[in-house]
Amino acid sequence: MPMQATTTTPLFAAALKPDQSPRLFGGWLAFVLAAIAVMPLAVLVPGVLQPTAIAFAIGGAGLVALSLRQSRRRKLTQQVTLWPDQLEIASTDRHGVRTLRRFDPASVRLVLERDENEKTVAMRLRAGTDEMELGAFLKPEDRSSFAKAFGTALRRARQAA
């Protein structure tokens, strides 16, 4: 049975995005403050200049690498929309390539992987042999919250069918 786009109101909709907290700003700020604090010492004691420059070059390169990684990670998104007759997941990868996958709510199963503290480590959708991971980039608290809300909505969709 081919699934087609519906025009009814979705039972559930969520936009999953990675954590956008400005943690790297603090790293850059500390880097600049350390440079300002060390500059007079490095100028007054010439023997300290070369090791200081090497240390700051390594620290700066590390912060640049983390900044690039975080900017690529911001492009990751998953839009999950559950309709009474189908489940749509629109994913955008690190390169901005968008893919759309559709599932039948009656046949798809939400599989949760938990750690020893019962925190949700991974969420997967399984439809037969087809499997797709949801929200791999989410924080554990967000993943657990989403899994609870989405699981409830998926049960409701099955009962309505």
C-alpha positions in Angstrom: 0.0 0.0 0.0 1.7 3.3 -1.1 1.6 6.0 1.5 0.6 9.5 0.4 0.8 12.8 2.1 -2.2 13.6 4.3 -3.8 17.0 5.0 -5.2 16.2 8.5 -3.7 17.6 11.7 -0.7 15.5 12.9 -1.0 13.5 16.1 2.5 14.4 17.0 5.2 16.7 15.6 8.7 17.4 16.9 11.8 19.1 15.5 14.9 17.4 16.9 18.1 19.5 16.9 21.5 19.2 18.7 22.2 21.1 21.8 22.9 24.7 20.9 24.5 25.9 24.1 27.3 28.4 23.7 29.9 26.4 25.6 32.7 27.2 23.1 32.3 30.9 23.8 33.6 30.4 27.3 36.7 28.6 25.8 37.4 31.4 23.5 37.0 34.0 26.2 39.4 32.1 28.5 41.9 31.8 25.6 41.8 35.6 25.0 42.1 36.4 28.8 45.0 34.0 29.2 46.8 35.6 26.2 46.3 39.0 27.7 47.6 37.9 31.1 50.7 36.1 29.7 51.6 38.7 27.1 53.7 40.9 29.5 55.6 37.9 30.9 56.3 36.6 27.4 57.7 40.0 26.3 59.8 40.5 29.4 61.3 37.0 29.5 62.3 36.1 26.0 63.0 32.4 26.9 59.3 31.9 27.7 58.1 33.3 24.3 58.6 30.2 22.2 56.9 27.7 24.6 54.1 30.1 25.2 53.5 30.6 21.5 53.5 26.8 21.0 51.0 26.3 23.8 48.7 29.0 22.5 49.0 27.6 18.9 47.9 24.2 20.1 45.1 25.6 22.2 43.9 27.8 19.4 44.0 24.9 16.9 41.9 22.8 19.4 39.3 25.5 19.8 39.1 26.0 16.0 38.6 22.3 15.5 35.9 22.2 18.2 34.2 25.2 16.6 34.1 23.6 13.2 32.7 20.4 14.6 30.0 22.2 16.5 29.0 24.3 13.4 28.7 21.1 11.4 26.7 19.5 14.1 24.2 22.4 14.1 23.1 21.4 10.6 21.8 18.0 11.9 18.0 17.9 12.3 15.2 15.5 12.3 11.6 16.5 11.9 9.3 13.8 13.2 5.6 14.0 12.2 3.1 11.3 13.1 -0.2 11.3 11.2 -3.0 8.9 11.9 -2.0 6.8 8.8 1.7 7.4 8.5 4.9 8.5 10.2 7.3 10.9 8.4 10.8 11.5 9.4 12.7 14.3 7.5 16.4 14.2 8.3 19.1 16.7 7.4 22.7 15.4 7.6 26.0 17.4 8.3 26.3 18.3 4.7 22.7 19.7 4.4 21.4 16.7 2.4 17.7 16.2 3.3 16.0 12.8 3.2 12.4 11.8 3.9 11.4 8.4 5.2 7.8 7.2 5.7 6.6 4.4 7.9 3.2 2.8 8.7 2.4 3.5 12.4 0.7 0.1 12.8 3.9 -1.8 11.8 6.7 0.4 13.1 8.1 -0.2 16.6 10.0 2.2 18.8 13.0 0.3 20.3 14.8 2.0 23.2 18.3 1.1 24.4 18.9 1.9 28.0 22.0 1.9 30.2 22.4 0.5 33.7 20.8 3.7 35.2 17.7 3.3 32.9 18.7 6.4 30.9 17.8 6.2 27.2 21.1 5.7 25.2 19.5 5.2 21.8 16.1 5.3 20.1 15.5 3.2 16.9 12.5 2.8 14.7 12.1 -0.7 13.4 9.8 -1.8 10.6 10.5 -5.3 9.7 14.2 -5.5 8.8 14.4 -1.7 8.2 15.8 0.2 11.1 16.5 4.0 11.7 18.0 5.8 14.6 16.2 8.8 16.0 17.8 11.7 17.8 21.3 10.3 18.1 22.6 13.9 18.6 20.2 14.6 21.5 21.3 14.9 25.2 20.2 11.9 27.3 17.5 13.9 29.1 16.1 15.2 25.9 16.2 11.7 24.4 14.2 10.3 27.3 11.7 13.0 27.2 11.2 12.7 23.5 10.9 8.9 23.7 8.2 9.1 26.3 6.1 11.6 24.4 6.7 9.9 21.0 5.9 6.4 22.4 2.6 7.6 23.8 1.7 9.3 20.5 2.6 6.1 18.5 0.4 4.0 20.8 -2.4 6.4 20.2 -1.9 6.2 16.4 -2.0 2.4 16.6 -5.2 2.4 18.6 -6.9 4.8 16.1 -6.1 2.6 13.2 
